[in-house]
Amino acid sequence: MRVSIIQASLVWADKLKNLEYFDREIAQLGGQTDLIVLPEMFATGFVMDASKVAEPMNGVIMQWMANHASKLDCVITGSVAIKEKGKFYNRLIWMRPDGSFEYTDKRHLFRMGNEQEYFTAGEKPLVVTLKGWKVRPLICYDLRFPVWSKNRLIDGQYEYDLLIYVANWPASRSYVWKSLLTARAIENQAYCIGVNRIGKDGKGIPHSGNSMVLDFKGRFQVNAPANKSYTETALLDYTELTSFRQRFAVGLDWDSFTIH
């Protein structure tokens, strides 16, 4: 499966400028990818005043995602500030070429940024399928919580093959970002992708990007340069993944658990 990541500097609360940037980057990927991964809140930046940036599920950003997914015949994913039934959600959208979509809401809201005061936490994990792959997409701070990210072996089948995190992860904690992404790939015996923004946000907080695609051993497939806009496509090999799982069957010894 071909997966493209887009590491970008987001303009604070400016949907038009951000979408115009992604228009240009996405246009280059036509016929070359199966999945495009954008950062967390890619159209606005990590703006906490949700009432100023949030859209309904039939808003401009959702339509934009549907249009590009259709044109490029691929899935596009990233998170969006959504308003629904009087509440706000940091919602990851999984947009398919036919306009159908699925979503998951950020489970762990970043309290050091007071996200929990503006947004409502998600409760349901999501696993989607694409070209025979099972994919688990998550959002930023969720990376710090290994139980919420944990893969499981159920009746001999792995719950997912690819783990994705979209993020606005500050440069001051880039070492943590890189370390935890590597750990999640290794401990879950899955490919792992982290797509982060660059540049200073509206509060003056710098972000270095350090987006990456890791294989099931924690080895780099793509290692984006820090502090630079960057678009790259990686080819993920399902045969190599399944072969490794058979040879090194850690999943058979995983602990069973229930999340409450």
C-alpha positions as YAML, in Angstrom:
chain: A
units: angstrom
residues:
- id: 1
  name: MET
  ca: [0.00, 0.00, 0.00]
- id: 2
  name: ARG
  ca: [1.26, 3.47, -0.89]
- id: 3
  name: VAL
  ca: [0.96, 6.03, 1.90]
- id: 4
  name: SER
  ca: [1.75, 9.74, 1.54]
- id: 5
  name: ILE
  ca: [2.49, 12.07, 4.44]
- id: 6
  name: ILE
  ca: [2.32, 15.86, 4.25]
- id: 7
  name: GLN
  ca: [4.26, 17.82, 6.87]
- id: 8
  name: ALA
  ca: [3.28, 21.49, 6.70]
- id: 9
  name: SER
  ca: [3.40, 24.85, 8.44]
- id: 10
  name: LEU
  ca: [-0.20, 25.65, 9.39]
- id: 11
  name: VAL
  ca: [-1.53, 29.21, 9.31]
- id: 12
  name: TRP
  ca: [-3.35, 29.93, 12.56]
- id: 13
  name: ALA
  ca: [-7.14, 29.78, 12.17]
- id: 14
  name: ASP
  ca: [-6.95, 30.46, 8.42]
- id: 15
  name: LYS
  ca: [-8.79, 27.68, 6.59]
- id: 16
  name: LEU
  ca: [-8.41, 29.27, 3.16]
- id: 17
  name: LYS
  ca: [-4.62, 29.54, 3.27]
- id: 18
  name: ASN
  ca: [-4.14, 26.09, 4.76]
- id: 19
  name: LEU
  ca: [-6.43, 24.39, 2.25]
- id: 20
  name: GLU
  ca: [-4.76, 26.24, -0.62]
- id: 21
  name: TYR
  ca: [-1.38, 24.89, 0.54]
- id: 22
  name: PHE
  ca: [-2.67, 21.34, 0.73]
- id: 23
  name: ASP
  ca: [-4.34, 21.79, -2.68]
- id: 24
  name: ARG
  ca: [-0.89, 22.25, -4.21]
- id: 25
  name: GLU
  ca: [0.74, 19.37, -2.35]
- id: 26
  name: ILE
  ca: [-2.09, 16.92, -2.98]
- id: 27
  name: ALA
  ca: [-2.23, 17.73, -6.69]
- id: 28
  name: GLN
  ca: [1.24, 16.19, -7.09]
- id: 29
  name: LEU
  ca: [0.07, 12.83, -5.74]
- id: 30
  name: GLY
  ca: [-2.54, 11.92, -8.31]
- id: 31
  name: GLY
  ca: [-2.22, 8.25, -9.30]
- id: 32
  name: GLN
  ca: [0.74, 7.77, -6.96]
- id: 33
  name: THR
  ca: [-0.87, 6.98, -3.61]
- id: 34
  name: ASP
  ca: [-3.60, 5.04, -1.82]
- id: 35
  name: LEU
  ca: [-3.70, 7.09, 1.37]
- id: 36
  name: ILE
  ca: [-2.83, 10.70, 2.21]
- id: 37
  name: VAL
  ca: [-2.23, 11.59, 5.87]
- id: 38
  name: LEU
  ca: [-2.52, 15.22, 7.01]
- id: 39
  name: PRO
  ca: [-1.69, 16.70, 10.45]
- id: 40
  name: GLU
  ca: [-4.05, 17.22, 13.37]
- id: 41
  name: MET
  ca: [-6.52, 20.09, 12.75]
- id: 42
  name: PHE
  ca: [-4.81, 20.60, 9.41]
- id: 43
  name: ALA
  ca: [-7.13, 23.39, 8.25]
- id: 44
  name: THR
  ca: [-6.83, 25.63, 11.31]
- id: 45
  name: GLY
  ca: [-3.99, 24.65, 13.60]
- id: 46
  name: PHE
  ca: [-4.59, 23.59, 17.21]
- id: 47
  name: VAL
  ca: [-7.04, 26.40, 17.99]
- id: 48
  name: MET
  ca: [-8.83, 25.94, 21.31]
- id: 49
  name: ASP
  ca: [-11.58, 28.49, 20.70]
- id: 50
  name: ALA
  ca: [-13.61, 25.87, 18.90]
- id: 51
  name: SER
  ca: [-16.55, 28.18, 18.31]
- id: 52
  name: LYS
  ca: [-14.40, 30.22, 15.88]
- id: 53
  name: VAL
  ca: [-13.12, 27.35, 13.73]
- id: 54
  name: ALA
  ca: [-15.41, 24.33, 14.13]
- id: 55
  name: GLU
  ca: [-17.64, 23.25, 11.26]
- id: 56
  name: PRO
  ca: [-20.61, 20.88, 10.94]
- id: 57
  name: MET
  ca: [-20.12, 17.49, 9.32]
- id: 58
  name: ASN
  ca: [-21.34, 18.90, 6.01]
- id: 59
  name: GLY
  ca: [-19.00, 21.89, 6.18]
- id: 60
  name: VAL
  ca: [-16.37, 23.24, 3.80]
- id: 61
  name: ILE
  ca: [-13.51, 21.07, 5.08]
- id: 62
  name: MET
  ca: [-15.48, 17.83, 4.75]
- id: 63
  name: GLN
  ca: [-16.47, 18.79, 1.22]
- id: 64
  name: TRP
  ca: [-12.85, 19.65, 0.44]
- id: 65
  name: MET
  ca: [-11.70, 16.24, 1.66]
- id: 66
  name: ALA
  ca: [-14.39, 14.45, -0.35]
- id: 67
  name: ASN
  ca: [-13.50, 16.35, -3.53]
- id: 68
  name: HIS
  ca: [-9.80, 15.53, -3.31]
- id: 69
  name: ALA
  ca: [-10.38, 11.90, -2.35]
- id: 70
  name: SER
  ca: [-12.59, 11.53, -5.41]
- id: 71
  name: LYS
  ca: [-10.17, 13.29, -7.78]
- id: 72
  name: LEU
  ca: [-7.15, 11.29, -6.66]
- id: 73
  name: ASP
  ca: [-9.04, 8.03, -6.10]
- id: 74
  name: CYS
  ca: [-7.50, 7.60, -2.66]
- id: 75
  name: VAL
  ca: [-8.35, 7.94, 1.01]
- id: 76
  name: ILE
  ca: [-7.54, 11.21, 2.79]
- id: 77
  name: THR
  ca: [-7.31, 11.43, 6.57]
- id: 78
  name: GLY
  ca: [-6.59, 14.15, 9.11]
- id: 79
  name: SER
  ca: [-8.40, 15.76, 12.02]
- id: 80
  name: VAL
  ca: [-10.90, 18.62, 11.95]
- id: 81
  name: ALA
  ca: [-12.65, 20.73, 14.58]
- id: 82
  name: ILE
  ca: [-16.28, 19.63, 14.33]
- id: 83
  name: LYS
  ca: [-19.45, 21.01, 15.92]
- id: 84
  name: GLU
  ca: [-22.22, 18.47, 16.43]
- id: 85
  name: LYS
  ca: [-25.32, 18.62, 18.64]
- id: 86
  name: GLY
  ca: [-23.98, 21.55, 20.63]
- id: 87
  name: LYS
  ca: [-20.59, 19.94, 21.33]
- id: 88
  name: PHE
  ca: [-17.15, 20.29, 19.80]
- id: 89
  name: TYR
  ca: [-14.88, 17.42, 18.78]
- id: 90
  name: ASN
  ca: [-11.31, 17.08, 17.56]
- id: 91
  name: ARG
  ca: [-12.40, 14.54, 14.97]
- id: 92
  name: LEU
  ca: [-10.27, 12.45, 12.64]
- id: 93
  name: ILE
  ca: [-12.00, 11.90, 9.32]
- id: 94
  name: TRP
  ca: [-11.32, 8.88, 7.10]
- id: 95
  name: MET
  ca: [-12.61, 10.08, 3.72]
- id: 96
  name: ARG
  ca: [-12.97, 7.57, 0.90]
- id: 97
  name: PRO
  ca: [-13.03, 8.28, -2.87]
- id: 98
  name: ASP
  ca: [-16.76, 7.54, -3.10]
- id: 99
  name: GLY
  ca: [-17.57, 10.20, -0.50]
- id: 100
  name: SER
  ca: [-18.31, 7.75, 2.29]
- id: 101
  name: PHE
  ca: [-16.36, 8.28, 5.49]
- id: 102
  name: GLU
  ca: [-15.75, 7.10, 9.01]
- id: 103
  name: TYR
  ca: [-14.45, 9.03, 11.99]
- id: 104
  name: THR
  ca: [-13.03, 8.81, 15.48]
- id: 105
  name: ASP
  ca: [-12.84, 11.55, 18.10]
- id: 106
  name: LYS
  ca: [-9.68, 12.30, 20.05]
- id: 107
  name: ARG
  ca: [-9.83, 10.22, 23.20]
- id: 108
  name: HIS
  ca: [-7.19, 11.96, 25.31]
- id: 109
  name: LEU
  ca: [-7.64, 15.72, 25.31]
- id: 110
  name: PHE
  ca: [-4.48, 17.70, 25.99]
- id: 111
  name: ARG
  ca: [-5.17, 19.23, 29.40]
- id: 112
  name: MET
  ca: [-1.89, 21.17, 29.48]
- id: 113
  name: GLY
  ca: [-3.44, 23.15, 26.64]
- id: 114
  name: ASN
  ca: [-6.93, 23.12, 28.24]
- id: 115
  name: GLU
  ca: [-8.32, 21.13, 25.33]
- id: 116
  name: GLN
  ca: [-10.76, 19.38, 27.67]
- id: 117
  name: GLU
  ca: [-12.43, 22.73, 28.42]
- id: 118
  name: TYR
  ca: [-13.46, 23.18, 24.78]
- id: 119
  name: PHE
  ca: [-13.73, 19.74, 23.22]
- id: 120
  name: THR
  ca: [-15.54, 16.51, 24.12]
- id: 121
  name: ALA
  ca: [-13.48, 13.33, 24.35]
- id: 122
  name: GLY
  ca: [-14.11, 10.35, 22.11]
- id: 123
  name: GLU
  ca: [-15.14, 6.97, 23.47]
- id: 124
  name: LYS
  ca: [-14.99, 4.57, 20.54]
- id: 125
  name: PRO
  ca: [-11.82, 3.31, 18.86]
- id: 126
  name: LEU
  ca: [-11.82, 2.97, 15.09]
- id: 127
  name: VAL
  ca: [-10.32, 0.35, 12.80]
- id: 128
  name: VAL
  ca: [-10.83, 0.86, 9.07]
- id: 129
  name: THR
  ca: [-9.79, -1.25, 6.10]
- id: 130
  name: LEU
  ca: [-7.96, -0.22, 2.94]
- id: 131
  name: LYS
  ca: [-6.66, -2.58, 0.26]
- id: 132
  name: GLY
  ca: [-6.73, -5.48, 2.72]
- id: 133
  name: TRP
  ca: [-4.95, -3.54, 5.45]
- id: 134
  name: LYS
  ca: [-6.54, -2.86, 8.83]
- id: 135
  name: VAL
  ca: [-5.73, 0.67, 10.01]
- id: 136
  name: ARG
  ca: [-6.06, 2.27, 13.46]
- id: 137
  name: PRO
  ca: [-5.98, 6.11, 13.26]
- id: 138
  name: LEU
  ca: [-5.44, 8.22, 16.39]
- id: 139
  name: ILE
  ca: [-4.78, 11.84, 17.31]
- id: 140
  name: CYS
  ca: [-1.68, 13.47, 18.87]
- id: 141
  name: TYR
  ca: [-1.85, 13.15, 22.70]
- id: 142
  name: ASP
  ca: [-3.34, 9.65, 22.27]
- id: 143
  name: LEU
  ca: [0.25, 8.63, 21.49]
- id: 144
  name: ARG
  ca: [1.15, 8.84, 25.19]
- id: 145
  name: PHE
  ca: [-1.42, 6.21, 26.17]
- id: 146
  name: PRO
  ca: [-0.25, 2.74, 25.15]
- id: 147
  name: VAL
  ca: [-3.38, 0.91, 26.28]
- id: 148
  name: TRP
  ca: [-5.61, 3.00, 23.99]
- id: 149
  name: SER
  ca: [-3.17, 2.32, 21.13]
- id: 150
  name: LYS
  ca: [-2.63, -1.36, 21.89]
- id: 151
  name: ASN
  ca: [-2.96, -3.96, 19.17]
- id: 152
  name: ARG
  ca: [-4.67, -7.24, 20.01]
- id: 153
  name: LEU
  ca: [-4.58, -10.76, 18.62]
- id: 154
  name: ILE
  ca: [-8.16, -12.04, 18.43]
- id: 155
  name: ASP
  ca: [-8.85, -15.57, 17.17]
- id: 156
  name: GLY
  ca: [-5.47, -15.55, 15.46]
- id: 157
  name: GLN
  ca: [-6.08, -12.22, 13.71]
- id: 158
  name: TYR
  ca: [-4.32, -8.96, 14.50]
- id: 159
  name: GLU
  ca: [-6.72, -6.10, 15.19]
- id: 160
  name: TYR
  ca: [-4.72, -3.77, 12.94]
- id: 161
  name: ASP
  ca: [-1.68, -3.65, 10.66]
- id: 162
  name: LEU
  ca: [-1.04, 0.09, 10.51]
- id: 163
  name: LEU
  ca: [-1.17, 2.64, 13.33]
- id: 164
  name: ILE
  ca: [-1.49, 6.34, 12.46]
- id: 165
  name: TYR
  ca: [-1.09, 9.45, 14.62]
- id: 166
  name: VAL
  ca: [-1.90, 12.92, 13.28]
- id: 167
  name: ALA
  ca: [-0.48, 15.67, 15.45]
- id: 168
  name: ASN
  ca: [0.39, 19.21, 16.46]
- id: 169
  name: TRP
  ca: [3.26, 18.08, 18.70]
- id: 170
  name: PRO
  ca: [5.56, 20.89, 19.99]
- id: 171
  name: ALA
  ca: [9.27, 20.91, 19.17]
- id: 172
  name: SER
  ca: [10.17, 21.00, 22.87]
- id: 173
  name: ARG
  ca: [8.93, 17.41, 23.16]
- id: 174
  name: SER
  ca: [10.21, 16.09, 19.83]
- id: 175
  name: TYR
  ca: [12.37, 13.47, 21.56]
- id: 176
  name: VAL
  ca: [9.25, 12.06, 23.23]
- id: 177
  name: TRP
  ca: [7.39, 12.09, 19.90]
- id: 178
  name: LYS
  ca: [10.11, 10.14, 18.13]
- id: 179
  name: SER
  ca: [10.63, 7.71, 20.99]
- id: 180
  name: LEU
  ca: [6.96, 6.88, 21.50]
- id: 181
  name: LEU
  ca: [6.27, 6.39, 17.79]
- id: 182
  name: THR
  ca: [9.13, 3.91, 17.64]
- id: 183
  name: ALA
  ca: [7.87, 2.12, 20.74]
- id: 184
  name: ARG
  ca: [4.31, 1.88, 19.39]
- id: 185
  name: ALA
  ca: [5.54, 0.28, 16.16]
- id: 186
  name: ILE
  ca: [7.63, -2.30, 17.99]
- id: 187
  name: GLU
  ca: [5.21, -3.21, 20.77]
- id: 188
  name: ASN
  ca: [2.23, -3.54, 18.42]
- id: 189
  name: GLN
  ca: [4.06, -5.39, 15.62]
- id: 190
  name: ALA
  ca: [2.60, -2.94, 13.10]
- id: 191
  name: TYR
  ca: [3.67, -0.18, 10.76]
- id: 192
  name: CYS
  ca: [3.38, 3.19, 12.50]
- id: 193
  name: ILE
  ca: [2.98, 6.65, 10.95]
- id: 194
  name: GLY
  ca: [3.20, 10.00, 12.71]
- id: 195
  name: VAL
  ca: [2.38, 13.19, 10.79]
- id: 196
  name: ASN
  ca: [3.14, 16.43, 12.61]
- id: 197
  name: ARG
  ca: [3.06, 20.12, 11.68]
- id: 198
  name: ILE
  ca: [5.96, 22.58, 11.60]
- id: 199
  name: GLY
  ca: [6.22, 26.29, 12.37]
- id: 200
  name: LYS
  ca: [4.98, 28.46, 15.24]
- id: 201
  name: ASP
  ca: [1.31, 28.36, 16.12]
- id: 202
  name: GLY
  ca: [-0.86, 31.32, 17.16]
- id: 203
  name: LYS
  ca: [0.51, 31.13, 20.70]
- id: 204
  name: GLY
  ca: [4.12, 31.29, 19.52]
- id: 205
  name: ILE
  ca: [4.79, 27.59, 20.21]
- id: 206
  name: PRO
  ca: [7.24, 26.08, 17.68]
- id: 207
  name: HIS
  ca: [6.70, 22.69, 16.05]
- id: 208
  name: SER
  ca: [9.53, 20.80, 14.34]
- id: 209
  name: GLY
  ca: [7.55, 18.19, 12.42]
- id: 210
  name: ASN
  ca: [9.75, 15.08, 12.58]
- id: 211
  name: SER
  ca: [7.01, 13.18, 10.74]
- id: 212
  name: MET
  ca: [7.88, 9.58, 10.04]
- id: 213
  name: VAL
  ca: [6.83, 6.23, 8.67]
- id: 214
  name: LEU
  ca: [8.16, 3.29, 10.68]
- id: 215
  name: ASP
  ca: [8.03, -0.40, 9.95]
- id: 216
  name: PHE
  ca: [7.04, -3.12, 12.42]
- id: 217
  name: LYS
  ca: [10.59, -3.22, 13.82]
- id: 218
  name: GLY
  ca: [10.68, 0.52, 14.41]
- id: 219
  name: ARG
  ca: [12.91, 1.19, 11.40]
- id: 220
  name: PHE
  ca: [12.49, 4.30, 9.27]
- id: 221
  name: GLN
  ca: [10.67, 4.04, 5.96]
- id: 222
  name: VAL
  ca: [10.37, 7.84, 5.84]
- id: 223
  name: ASN
  ca: [12.08, 10.29, 8.19]
- id: 224
  name: ALA
  ca: [10.98, 13.84, 7.38]
- id: 225
  name: PRO
  ca: [13.50, 16.62, 8.02]
- id: 226
  name: ALA
  ca: [12.81, 18.86, 10.98]
- id: 227
  name: ASN
  ca: [11.35, 22.34, 10.41]
- id: 228
  name: LYS
  ca: [10.75, 21.87, 6.69]
- id: 229
  name: SER
  ca: [7.62, 21.40, 4.63]
- id: 230
  name: TYR
  ca: [7.79, 17.88, 3.32]
- id: 231
  name: THR
  ca: [5.69, 15.49, 1.26]
- id: 232
  name: GLU
  ca: [6.75, 11.89, 0.73]
- id: 233
  name: THR
  ca: [5.20, 8.56, -0.23]
- id: 234
  name: ALA
  ca: [6.17, 5.23, 1.32]
- id: 235
  name: LEU
  ca: [5.41, 1.73, 0.09]
- id: 236
  name: LEU
  ca: [4.28, -0.56, 2.91]
- id: 237
  name: ASP
  ca: [4.81, -4.30, 2.40]
- id: 238
  name: TYR
  ca: [2.09, -6.53, 3.84]
- id: 239
  name: THR
  ca: [3.95, -9.74, 3.04]
- id: 240
  name: GLU
  ca: [6.97, -8.62, 5.07]
- id: 241
  name: LEU
  ca: [4.71, -7.71, 7.98]
- id: 242
  name: THR
  ca: [2.89, -11.05, 8.08]
- id: 243
  name: SER
  ca: [6.12, -12.99, 7.63]
- id: 244
  name: PHE
  ca: [7.70, -11.20, 10.59]
- id: 245
  name: ARG
  ca: [4.64, -11.80, 12.77]
- id: 246
  name: GLN
  ca: [4.83, -15.52, 12.00]
- id: 247
  name: ARG
  ca: [8.56, -15.76, 12.72]
- id: 248
  name: PHE
  ca: [8.46, -13.64, 15.88]
- id: 249
  name: ALA
  ca: [5.01, -14.33, 17.33]
- id: 250
  name: VAL
  ca: [5.01, -11.91, 20.28]
- id: 251
  name: GLY
  ca: [1.28, -11.43, 19.78]
- id: 252
  name: LEU
  ca: [0.61, -14.91, 21.16]
- id: 253
  name: ASP
  ca: [1.96, -13.73, 24.53]
- id: 254
  name: TRP
  ca: [0.18, -10.37, 24.70]
- id: 255
  name: ASP
  ca: [-1.98, -9.77, 27.75]
- id: 256
  name: SER
  ca: [-5.73, -9.58, 27.23]
- id: 257
  name: PHE
  ca: [-7.45, -6.46, 28.56]
- id: 258
  name: THR
  ca: [-10.64, -4.42, 28.52]
- id: 259
  name: ILE
  ca: [-10.76, -0.62, 28.24]
- id: 260
  name: HIS
  ca: [-13.28, 1.29, 30.39]
...
